[in-house]
């Protein structure tokens, strides 16, 4: 009975150590994959989300200003046509 208990204790310890090693390997692989992905994205020279959002807002504002200027120009041209 004592031998079985020691056997199971030893087996439990081995399994715990194996689980710890497996977790360490998992973390190591995770870190390596994350590092490679970050390097890949950096090499692609992608735009950051904050920069994209700021530029999109700027383009939207400028589009609205262009529309207002077009309407103003059309009104001025309409006024000249009426005077001529």
Secondary structure, DSSP 8 states (H G I E B T S, - for coil): -HHHHHHHHHHHHHHHHHHHHHHHHHHHHHHHHHHHHHHHHHHTT---HHHHHHHHHHHHHHHHHHHHHHHHHHHHHHHHHHH-
